[in-house]
Amino acid sequence: MFKWDNLLSAICSGFIFAILAGGLMSYWVWLEMRVHTWVLCWLVFALFIVLSMLFKIKPITYFIGLISVVVLMIAKSPNIFFYNVRDMFFLDMKFGQIKIITLSIMLMMTVVMIYLWYRERKLNKF
């Protein structure tokens, strides 16, 4: 049975893991200009959507990806993630605007995932 909660969880988790995969690829590849990281980002995002049709994607998946992104942002350059979002959506904006948009999207997704996690725990309690 199709559930909207699972699709929403897949979209949020897919976005986080997409920018995580793009960031990891950017760190490991010497000449990033040869590699199109935005293609990898969209493939990972699509993979999460397809997996949501087959399996239940729990909200904890999003939090694991978010912690990984935050750790890499602290350990390495956070700009890689913002550039991946810019390339993923073909945005032609100033870097400061992209940074604000990316952090706003991540904050909204975190609030939604906390709500889904709370609702799941509340339903499992009864």
C-alpha positions in Angstrom: 0.0 0.0 0.0 1.3 3.4 -1.0 1.8 5.9 1.9 2.5 9.6 1.5 4.6 9.6 4.7 7.0 7.1 3.1 7.3 9.1 -0.1 8.0 12.3 1.9 10.6 10.4 4.0 12.2 9.2 0.7 12.3 12.7 -0.8 13.9 14.2 2.3 16.4 11.3 2.7 17.1 11.2 -1.0 18.0 14.9 -1.0 20.3 14.6 1.9 22.0 11.5 0.6 22.2 13.0 -2.9 24.2 16.0 -1.6 26.2 13.7 0.6 27.1 11.5 -2.4 27.9 14.5 -4.5 30.1 15.9 -1.7 32.0 12.7 -1.2 32.5 12.4 -5.0 33.8 16.0 -5.1 36.3 15.2 -2.3 37.6 12.0 -4.0 37.8 13.1 -7.6 40.9 15.1 -8.6 39.4 16.9 -11.6 35.7 17.6 -10.7 35.2 19.5 -14.0 35.3 16.2 -15.8 32.8 14.6 -13.5 29.2 15.8 -13.4 28.3 15.4 -9.8 24.7 16.7 -10.4 24.0 13.5 -12.4 25.1 11.4 -9.4 22.9 13.6 -7.1 19.8 13.0 -9.3 20.6 9.2 -9.5 20.8 8.9 -5.7 17.6 11.0 -5.3 15.8 8.8 -7.9 17.1 5.6 -6.1 15.5 6.7 -2.9 12.1 7.4 -4.6 12.2 3.9 -6.3 13.2 2.3 -3.0 10.3 4.0 -1.2 7.9 2.1 -3.6 9.4 -1.2 -2.5 10.4 -0.7 1.1 9.6 1.6 4.0 12.1 4.3 4.5 12.2 5.3 8.1 12.9 8.9 9.3 16.1 7.7 11.1 17.6 7.3 7.6 17.3 11.1 7.1 19.0 11.8 10.4 21.9 9.5 9.7 22.5 11.3 6.4 22.1 14.7 8.0 24.7 13.8 10.7 27.1 12.6 8.0 26.6 15.9 6.0 27.1 18.1 9.1 30.3 16.1 10.1 31.7 16.5 6.6 30.8 20.2 6.6 32.7 20.7 9.8 35.6 18.5 8.8 36.0 19.7 5.2 34.7 22.6 3.2 30.9 23.1 3.5 30.9 25.0 0.2 31.0 21.7 -1.8 27.5 20.9 -0.6 26.2 24.3 -1.6 27.8 24.0 -5.0 26.2 20.6 -5.5 22.8 22.0 -4.8 23.5 24.8 -7.2 24.6 22.4 -9.9 21.7 19.9 -9.1 19.0 22.5 -9.8 21.0 24.6 -12.3 20.7 27.8 -10.2 22.4 30.9 -11.4 22.5 32.9 -8.2 25.1 34.4 -5.8 26.8 32.0 -3.5 25.2 33.6 -0.4 21.7 33.1 -1.8 22.4 29.4 -2.6 23.7 28.9 0.9 20.6 30.4 2.5 18.3 28.4 0.2 20.2 25.1 1.0 20.2 25.7 4.7 16.5 26.6 4.6 15.6 23.5 2.7 17.6 21.3 5.1 15.9 23.0 8.1 12.4 22.5 6.7 13.2 18.9 5.9 14.5 18.4 9.4 11.3 19.7 11.0 9.2 17.5 8.7 11.3 14.4 9.6 11.1 15.2 13.3 7.3 15.3 12.9 7.2 12.0 11.0 9.5 10.4 13.5 7.3 11.6 16.4 4.1 10.5 14.7 5.6 7.1 14.0 6.7 6.6 17.6 3.2 7.7 18.8 1.5 5.3 16.5 3.8 2.4 17.5 3.1 3.2 21.2 -0.6 2.3 20.9 
